[in-house]
Amino acid sequence: MNTNTERAMLTESKPVAKPRVVALRLRILRSWQLYVLVLPLLVHVAIFQYAPMYGLQIAFKNFRASAGILGSKWVGLEHFERFFNSYSFWNTLINTLLINLYELIFAFPIAIIFALMLNQVTKLRFKKWVQTITYAPHFISTVVLVGMLFIFLNPRTGMVNNLIDFFGGERINFFGEAAWFKPIYIISEIWQTTGWSAIIYLAALTAVDPQLHEAAIMDGANKFHRVRHIDIPSIMPVIMILLILKMGHFASLGFSKVLLMQNDLNIDASEVIQTYVYKTGLVGAQYSYSAAIGLFDNLINFILLLSANQLAKKFKQQSLF
Amino acid sequence: MAKTDTFDAVSRIKRSRADKAFDYINYTLLSIFLLIVLYPLYFIVISSFSDPTAVNTGAVSLIPKGFTLEGYRIILNNNDVWRGYGNSLLYTVLNVVISLALMIPGGYALSRKEMAGRNLLMFLVVITMFFSGGMIPTYIIIKKLGMVDTIWALIVPSAVSAYYVIVIRTFFQNTLPEEMFESAKVDGCSTFRFFFQMAVPLSAPIIAVMALFTAVSQWNSFFSALIYLHRSELYPLQLVLRGILISSQMSAHGSDAVVDPESIAEAQRYAELIKYALIMVASIPVLVLYPFLQRYFVKGMMIGSVKG
């Protein structure tokens, strides 16, 4: 009797009470093989992404290898205060933001303009040549690129200085003067990335409805008008997305290039947050202090990403999420 | 009627004049930019074959002067360069294999609608694009795993990129029609079998693209090697290059060879020439393959931009 009612309750209550849980379990069971396929990926992400995020707590601790991440002592915001009060704080922050700002002002629009111009080229062979050659620098490694800069800008033997000398100018020690660091960084960045960055805009431009152009031609619009009033508005969503993504990395840089270009003479202009983290943390073994700086950097990026996204939304532009 | 005809004709001439001016300026500017990009590369090529004195005094501009292969000869006799080459090749191959083994099945599973919680899992992967533990905590974890000063530190941690997972997932979503799953399921095909016998063969383009991207970035990377490797016999090519191109430490015949004063003098005379030749030797594998593979690279960028 008792067992009967229990059984009745069971058979009755279970599907009535939580049908969704059962359905979910069934779904998971049925597709268990999918979870097997995704498991290695998730384990990798857990170990190499989430474990370090968990390890970020050392930014608030005094990390000692013997005590481990968990066992080290809490010190609150000590490391952050030390960083904010140090000479390096304003210097690295300003350098980081300035380099990014210059990139945004110069490198970012140049890729867009290049794509718009290339899109107007009707001679296919010319177009193909331009593409093949301008994409190529993307495949040159940072080490080789900086090596090339050293060779070309060498005060005694470099071709740039030979050229300056030829025209009667004064030879310039480009890597010996802090003022030259940022221009060299940005110009070489433009040289290396313009072609490759344009691919995404070129792809967006192929999606522009040709009827728009035909109608505009009927109305007497010349090529410049059409670029200005059809092409640019059409790729605006893509531009916005890339801009937002760029903001998400605003406080960090292709920093291996900065590190390679750095020397004692230009350090005032070239020390950025991440090279500072590398030097204090890995070279100087101040793990907690540099982890705190890294976290600070990460937070700036995150805030910039979110605010750029909000702004885009506010102005009714394409936003990321 | 005649009036409108002339009006049309005038406007057409006017229009084509403006367009002609546009084209003229456009082709000129693009050609200039093309030369700016091309010339430094070309200069490296001709300089690597030229007499170093001529190069250093600016006598070489359009064609090689005082043809020599000395730079290449010195480099090909350098053990560090050869070892770096071998290491880089090994790391690149292993890194690509691990990358694909993790990301292709993972991206496929995350593209399947019947998998419960796939959006949550995807979110957990994507968030790593915007927030990460950073250099120091990552270093501590990798050290704890005992990977420091082993090749694992180079080939495993960098094997997964959240961005590429998105690209792969998007590819599967767009290329495998729902009906295919349905009919396979009706025929009693298991998920594993479907993945290995249908999805993988059909995803050859994305596998090629991912392999290329991963290979290039591994071949060109030096920073993880700088952080994680201390033993110089493990150094990849880029780290060897850094020593020669940037820190300018070049012994003519590698570290373990007997160095006589004559060869030191020779090395100094050829120091710059060596750099040109070295840039050529290091960049050739990628730059030679690139024009043939260009459309795959571009395709990869396109797939990514569908839902970036």
Interface residues (C-beta under 8 A of the other chain):
Chain A: L24 R27 I28 R30 S31 Q33 L34 Y35 V36 L37 V38 P40 L41 L42 H44 V45 I47 F48 Q49 Y50 A51 P52 M53 Y54 G55 L56 I58 F63 I69 F114 M117 L118 Q120 V121 F126 W129 V130 Q131 T132 I133 T134 Y135 A136 P137 F139 I140 S141 T142 V143 V144 V146 G147 M148 F150 I151 F152 R156 T157 M159 N162 L163 D165 F166 W191 T194 G195 I199 I200 A203 A204 I217 G220 N222 K223 F224 V238 I241 L245 G248 S256 L259 L260 Q274 V277 Y278 G281 L282 Y287 S290 A291 G294 L295 D297 N298 N301 F302 L305
Chain B: S11 R15 A18 D19 F22 D23 N26 Y27 L29 L30 F33 L34 I36 V37 L38 P40 L41 F43 I44 V55 N56 T57 G58 A101 L102 M103 P105 G106 G107 Y108 A109 L110 R112 E114 M115 A116 G117 L121 L124 V125 T128 F130 F131 S132 G133 G134 M135 I136 P137 T138 Y139 I140 I141 I142 L145 V156 P157 A159 V160 A162 V165 S190 T191 F192 F195 V216 W219 N220 S221 F222 F223 I227 Q238 L241 R242 L245 I246 E272 K275 Y276 L278 I279 A282 S283 V286 L287 Y290 P291 Q294 F297 V298 M301 M302 S305 G308
